[in-house]
Amino acid sequence: MLQDYPKHYCGLFGIFGCPEASYMIYLGLYSLQHRGEESCGIVTSDGEELYLHKDMGLVADVFNEDNLKLLKGDRGIGHVRYSTTGSSLVKNAQPLFVDYLGNSLAVAHNGNLINSEPLRKELERAGSIFATTCDSEVFVHLMARSKETDVVMRLKRALKKIKGAYSLVLLTEDQLIGVRDPDGFRPLCIGKKGDSYCLASETCAFDLIDAKFVREVEPGEIVRITKNGLESIRFAPKSEKSAHCIFEHIYFSRPDSIVFGETVHLVRQKLGANLAKEHPVEADFVIPIPDSGTSAALGYAHASGIPLELGIIRNHYVGRTFIQPSQRIRDLGVKVKFNILREVVRGKRVVIVDDSIVRGTTSKIRVKNFRDAGAKEVHMRISCPPHRHPCFYGIDFPSAEELIANRYSMKQIQEYLGADSLGYLSQKGMLDAVKLCKDKYCAACFTGEYPILFSNADKYSLEKSSKC
């Protein structure tokens, strides 16, 4: 069954100067598991060699006491992955690790490159042999072919050719490096734990290991961390504009993270409050779709005066491996993950608050389940505008035909879902919920206004081109 929400992209974590580096990275990745559940990996260094372990699966399943002990050293990087380019295969798991010209390099990437296909073809014609079908490997080959001797200079040369959304963490024997693209699509943060520096996609990873959040890596900035401390290097000039992904606040990030300068939970509360002002309704309860709809539902309840109720309970133990052998069983998969409290909703008028509707399949089943549980009325409220346009910067819904709001009117969507009413937050209501001005955010999936040019390549384009 197609999921009714876009997939997460990836999560990054790095640390330098910590005697228990592998364990800290493990905990950091555990905090970032929501950003990718397909594969994970850790690379560490003791100053002389790099040590790697990665595999398909969740962090707690891939790593254990034995393999963490083999990851020696006081520095390292880690990655959790959801594939936005390239299939979900162990060869595409990150970090990517290579030896070249007597040097070792590991790279982990969050985002999506929009010019990876032509760059890969150019590199292959020049003799490069690729081991994966993910766009991240392009970084490695561009750096390996550079004539510069310093790794940061090699990186700067490579970044001049790259276009798209990317945050990176890189590891050599003696340094940890973080990079954020000039438009700032993806978050990347700097933390401090004692004398150790950390890098992470979200600040919630710092909280678990008792590290202090210092600041974000700026768009267009490289941070190099060595035994001498942290050095900031710009590879692109500062811009008045940026393109922070607004969907980080709506859905991707954990509510306890600080992203783009704001606590995600508080932003989502404002989204819900604005939604209540734009789409009021008489009802008995406001019910969140857990977990990403909870904060917005709280904001909706406060602004509307309608009590918040836990009318739906999430089973947190349902993973990607839940067996779905037939369409009927796939439909039941929604009930396996979410169970409705019948005694709470029976005979009641309920407002269901969710973060988004992408394809509509799961939302339709949820409305039906509420009806079957005896709800008198079911009103759907969505804490973002309708998704009408594909994303080429890392969210896995590249086809406009997959987006229900691109094909149908609001009335038709409401009828398809079987809801008594349907209300989406407006673009203005969404942007009014964040502190930064609107030209700091990328909202292309709602508006169709793309901040940088893109190709129409899908996530498997590198696999197709590699077979030509």
C-alpha positions in Angstrom: 0.0 0.0 0.0 1.3 3.4 -0.9 1.9 5.4 2.3 -0.1 8.6 2.6 2.9 10.7 3.6 6.3 11.5 2.0 9.2 9.6 3.3 11.9 11.1 5.4 15.3 11.8 3.9 18.4 11.1 6.0 20.0 11.9 9.3 23.6 12.8 10.0 25.8 12.8 13.1 29.5 13.4 13.7 31.8 13.8 16.7 35.5 14.7 17.2 37.6 14.3 20.2 35.4 11.9 22.3 36.9 8.6 23.7 33.6 6.9 23.3 32.9 8.2 19.7 31.2 5.1 18.4 28.7 4.9 21.3 28.0 8.7 21.0 27.3 8.3 17.3 25.1 5.3 18.0 23.0 7.4 20.4 23.0 10.3 18.0 21.7 8.1 15.2 19.1 6.6 17.5 17.8 10.1 18.1 17.6 10.7 14.4 16.0 7.4 13.5 12.8 9.2 12.4 14.8 10.6 9.5 15.5 7.3 7.9 14.7 3.6 8.7 16.1 1.7 5.7 19.8 1.5 6.6 22.4 3.0 8.8 26.2 3.1 9.3 29.1 4.4 11.3 32.7 5.2 10.4 35.3 6.1 13.0 39.0 6.9 13.0 41.8 6.5 15.5 44.0 9.0 13.7 45.6 6.3 11.5 42.8 4.2 10.1 39.1 4.4 9.4 36.7 1.7 10.6 33.3 1.0 9.1 30.1 -0.9 9.9 26.8 -0.4 8.1 23.9 -2.6 7.1 20.2 -2.5 6.3 17.8 -1.9 9.2 17.2 0.2 12.2 20.0 1.5 14.4 19.2 -0.7 17.4 19.2 -3.8 15.1 22.4 -3.0 13.1 24.6 -2.1 16.0 25.5 -4.0 19.1 28.2 -4.0 21.8 30.5 -6.2 19.8 30.6 -4.2 16.5 30.6 -0.9 18.3 33.8 -2.0 20.1 35.4 -2.6 16.7 34.8 1.0 15.7 37.9 2.4 17.2 38.9 6.0 17.7 37.8 9.3 19.2 36.1 10.7 16.0 33.6 9.5 13.5 30.4 10.1 11.5 27.1 8.2 11.2 24.1 8.1 8.9 20.5 6.9 8.8 19.0 6.6 5.4 15.8 6.8 3.5 16.5 6.5 -0.2 15.6 9.5 -2.3 18.1 8.6 -5.1 19.0 4.9 -5.6 17.3 1.7 -4.4 17.2 0.6 -0.8 20.2 -1.7 -1.0 23.1 -2.3 1.3 25.6 -1.1 -1.4 23.8 2.3 -1.2 23.9 2.5 2.6 26.1 5.3 4.0 28.6 6.5 5.0 30.4 5.9 1.8 34.0 4.9 2.4 36.9 5.0 -0.1 40.7 5.0 -0.2 42.4 7.1 -2.8 46.0 8.4 -3.3 47.0 7.0 0.1 44.1 8.8 1.9 40.9 7.5 3.4 37.6 9.4 3.2 34.1 8.7 4.4 31.1 10.8 3.4 27.5 10.9 4.6 24.8 13.0 2.8 21.4 14.4 3.5 19.5 15.8 0.6 19.3 15.3 -3.2 21.5 16.5 -6.0 19.7 17.8 -9.0 22.6 17.5 -11.5 24.0 14.1 -10.3 23.1 12.3 -13.5 25.1 14.5 -16.0 27.9 14.7 -13.5 28.0 10.9 -13.2 28.1 10.4 -16.9 30.9 12.9 -17.2 32.9 11.2 -14.5 32.3 7.7 -16.1 33.5 9.0 -19.5 36.6 10.2 -17.7 37.2 6.7 -16.2 35.5 6.7 -12.9 33.9 3.5 -11.8 30.9 3.8 -9.4 30.2 1.3 -6.7 26.7 2.6 -5.9 23.7 4.1 -7.6 23.1 6.9 -5.1 23.9 10.5 -6.0 26.1 11.0 -2.9 29.0 9.0 -4.6 29.4 11.9 -7.0 31.0 13.9 -4.2 33.6 11.2 -3.6 34.7 10.9 -7.3 34.8 14.7 -7.7 37.1 15.0 -4.7 39.3 12.0 -5.7 39.9 13.5 -9.1 40.9 16.9 -7.7 44.6 17.8 -7.9 44.5 19.8 -4.6 46.4 18.2 -1.7 44.2 19.6 1.1 40.9 17.8 1.7 38.9 21.0 2.2 40.3 22.4 -1.1 39.3 19.2 -2.8 35.9 19.6 -1.3 35.5 23.2 -2.4 36.4 22.2 -6.0 33.8 19.5 -5.9 31.1 21.8 -4.4 31.5 24.2 -7.3 30.1 21.6 -9.6 27.3 20.4 -7.4 23.7 21.7 -7.5 20.9 20.8 -5.2 20.1 20.2 -1.6 22.8 18.8 0.6 24.2 18.8 4.1 27.3 16.7 4.4 29.5 15.2 7.1 33.0 13.9 6.0 35.7 12.1 7.9 39.4 11.6 7.2 42.0 10.2 9.6 42.5 13.5 11.3 39.5 15.8 10.7 35.7 16.0 10.8 34.0 18.3 8.2 30.5 19.6 7.9 29.0 21.3 4.9 25.7 23.0 4.2 24.5 24.0 0.7 24.3 27.7 -0.2 20.5 27.7 -0.1 20.3 26.0 3.3 17.7 23.4 2.3 18.7 20.9 4.9 19.5 21.6 8.6 22.9 20.9 10.1 23.9 21.9 13.6 27.0 22.3 15.7 27.2 21.1 19.3 29.8 20.8 22.0 30.2 18.0 24.6 33.0 19.0 26.9 36.0 19.5 24.6 34.4 17.5 21.8 32.6 19.1 18.8 29.5 17.4 17.3 27.5 17.8 14.1 23.9 16.7 13.7 20.9 17.1 11.4 18.8 18.0 14.5 19.5 19.3 18.0 17.5 16.4 19.6 20.6 14.3 18.9 22.7 16.6 21.2 20.1 16.4 24.0 20.5 12.6 24.3 24.3 12.8 24.7 24.3 15.9 26.9 25.9 18.1 24.3 25.2 21.8 24.1 23.8 23.3 20.9 26.2 26.0 19.7 24.7 27.2 16.4 23.7 26.0 12.9 26.2 25.5 10.1 25.4 28.5 7.9 24.3 28.0 4.2 27.4 28.0 2.1 29.7 27.2 5.0 32.3 24.5 5.6 33.3 23.7 9.2 36.5 21.8 9.7 37.1 20.2 13.1 40.5 19.1 14.1 42.5 18.7 17.4 43.1 22.5 17.1 39.4 23.2 17.3 36.7 24.4 14.8 37.5 26.4 11.7 34.8 28.1 9.5 35.4 28.3 5.8 33.0 29.8 3.3 32.7 28.2 -0.1 29.8 30.3 -1.3 29.0 34.0 -0.4 26.3 34.8 2.1 22.9 35.5 0.5 20.0 37.6 1.6 17.7 34.7 0.7 17.7 31.1 1.6 15.6 28.0 0.9 15.0 26.3 4.2 12.6 23.3 3.7 9.4 24.3 5.4 8.4 20.7 5.6 11.1 20.2 8.3 8.7 22.2 10.6 5.5 20.6 9.3 6.5 16.9 9.4 10.2 15.8 9.2 11.9 17.1 12.3 11.3 15.9 15.9 9.2 18.3 17.9 11.9 18.7 20.5 14.5 19.9 17.9 15.5 23.5 17.2 15.4 23.8 13.4 16.1 27.0 11.5 16.2 28.9 14.8 12.9 27.7 16.2 11.6 24.9 18.4 9.6 22.6 16.0 6.8 21.9 18.6 6.1 25.6 19.0 6.0 26.2 15.3 3.5 23.3 14.9 1.3 24.7 17.6 1.2 28.0 15.7 0.3 26.0 12.5 -2.6 24.4 14.3 -3.8 27.7 15.8 -3.8 29.4 12.4 -5.6 26.4 11.0 -8.3 26.8 13.7 -8.8 30.4 12.7 -9.0 29.6 9.0 -11.2 26.5 9.3 -13.4 26.6 12.4 -16.0 23.9 13.0 -18.4 22.9 15.8 -17.2 19.7 17.3 -16.8 17.7 20.6 -13.1 16.8 20.4 -9.9 17.6 18.5 -8.0 14.4 17.9 -4.4 14.3 16.6 -2.9 11.8 14.2 0.2 10.8 16.2 2.9 11.7 16.3 3.6 14.5 13.8 0.0 15.9 14.1 0.0 16.1 17.9 1.6 19.6 18.3 -0.7 21.1 15.6 -3.8 19.5 17.2 -2.8 21.0 20.5 -2.6 24.5 18.8 -5.9 23.9 17.1 -7.6 22.9 20.4 -6.2 25.9 22.3 -7.3 28.4 19.5 -10.7 26.8 19.0 -11.6 26.1 22.6 -12.5 22.5 21.6 -11.0 19.9 24.0 -8.1 17.8 22.9 -8.7 14.1 23.2 -6.5 11.0 22.5 -9.0 9.2 20.3 -6.3 7.3 18.3 -3.4 5.3 19.7 -0.3 4.6 17.8 1.5 1.2 17.9 5.2 2.2 18.1 6.4 -1.3 17.4 5.1 -1.5 13.8 8.2 -1.3 11.5 8.8 -1.5 7.8 8.9 -5.3 7.9 5.3 -5.7 8.8 4.1 -8.4 6.3 1.4 -7.3 3.9 0.7 -10.3 1.5 -2.6 -9.1 0.1 -4.5 -5.8 -0.6 -6.9 -6.6 2.3 -4.0 -7.1 4.7 -2.3 -4.0 3.4 -5.4 -2.0 4.1 -5.4 -3.5 7.6 -1.9 -2.2 8.0 -3.3 1.3 8.9 -5.2 -0.3 11.8 -2.1 -2.2 12.9 -0.3 1.1 13.3 -3.2 3.2 14.6 -6.1 2.0 16.8 -9.1 4.1 17.5 -10.6 4.3 21.0 -14.2 3.5 20.2 -15.6 4.5 23.6 -14.1 8.0 23.1 -15.3 8.7 19.6 -18.7 6.9 19.6 -21.5 9.4 18.9 -19.0 12.4 18.9 -18.2 15.1 16.4 -14.4 14.9 15.9 -11.8 17.1 14.3 -8.9 15.0 13.0 -5.7 17.1 12.7 -2.9 15.7 10.5 0.2 17.2 9.1 -0.4 16.5 5.5 -2.3 14.5 2.8 -0.2 13.5 -0.1 -1.8 10.6 -2.0 -5.0 10.3 0.1 -5.1 6.5 0.5 -4.3 6.3 4.2 -6.5 9.3 5.1 -9.4 7.7 3.4 -9.0 4.6 5.5 -8.6 6.6 8.7 -11.9 8.4 8.1 -13.6 5.1 7.4 -12.2 3.7 10.6 -13.6 6.6 12.6 -17.0 6.1 11.0 -16.8 2.4 11.8 -16.0 3.3 15.4 -19.2 5.2 15.7 -18.1 8.9 15.2 -21.1 11.1 14.4 -19.1 13.5 12.3 -15.5 13.4 11.0 -13.9 16.7 10.0 -10.3 16.6 8.5 -7.9 19.5 9.2 -4.5 19.6 7.6 -1.7 21.8 9.1 -0.1 22.7 5.7 -1.4 23.8 2.2 -2.3 21.2 -0.4 0.6 19.4 -2.0 0.3 20.1 -5.7 3.9 19.9 -7.0 6.7 17.4 -6.8 9.9 17.9 -4.8 13.3 17.5 -6.4 15.3 18.3 -3.2 14.9 15.2 -1.2 11.2 14.4 -0.5 10.1 11.1 -2.2 7.1 12.2 -4.2 8.6 13.1 -7.5 5.5 12.5 -9.7 2.7 15.2 -9.8 0.3 12.4 -10.7 0.8 10.9 -7.2 -0.5 14.0 -5.5 -4.2 14.0 -4.9 -4.4 17.8 -4.6 -2.9 18.1 -8.1 -5.7 16.0 -9.6 -8.8 16.9 -7.6 -10.6 20.0 -6.2 -11.0 20.4 -2.5 -14.6 19.2 -2.7 -13.6 16.1 -4.7 -10.9 15.3 -2.1 -13.4 15.7 0.7 -15.8 13.3 -1.0 -13.0 10.8 -1.7 -12.0 10.8 1.9 -15.6 10.6 3.1 -15.2 13.5 5.5 -17.9 15.9 6.6 -15.6 18.8 6.0 -12.0 19.3 4.9 -9.7 22.3 5.6 -6.1 22.9 4.6 -4.0 25.6 6.1 -3.3 28.4 3.7 0.2 29.4 2.5 -0.1 32.6 4.4 -1.2 30.8 7.6 1.8 28.4 7.2 4.4 31.2 6.7 2.9 33.3 9.5 3.7 30.5 11.9 7.5 30.9 11.4 9.7 33.8 12.5 11.8 34.1 9.4 10.4 36.0 6.4 8.8 34.0 3.7 11.7 34.3 1.2 13.9 32.2 3.6 11.9 29.1 3.0 11.4 26.6 0.1 7.6 25.9 -0.3 7.9 24.6 -3.9 5.8 21.5 -3.1 2.9 23.8 -2.4 3.5 26.7 -4.8 5.4 25.3 -7.7 8.0 28.1 -7.3 11.3 26.3 -7.3 14.3 28.1 -5.9 16.8 26.4 -8.2 16.5 24.7 -11.5 15.9 20.9 -11.5 15.7 17.9 -13.8 12.8 15.5 -14.0 14.9 12.5 -13.1 13.4 10.0 -10.7 15.1 8.3 -7.8 16.2 5.4 -10.0 17.7 7.5 -12.8 21.3 6.7 -11.8 20.5 2.9 -12.0 18.9 3.3 -15.4 21.8 5.4 -16.7 24.4 2.9 -15.3 22.9 0.2 -17.4 23.1 2.1 -20.7 
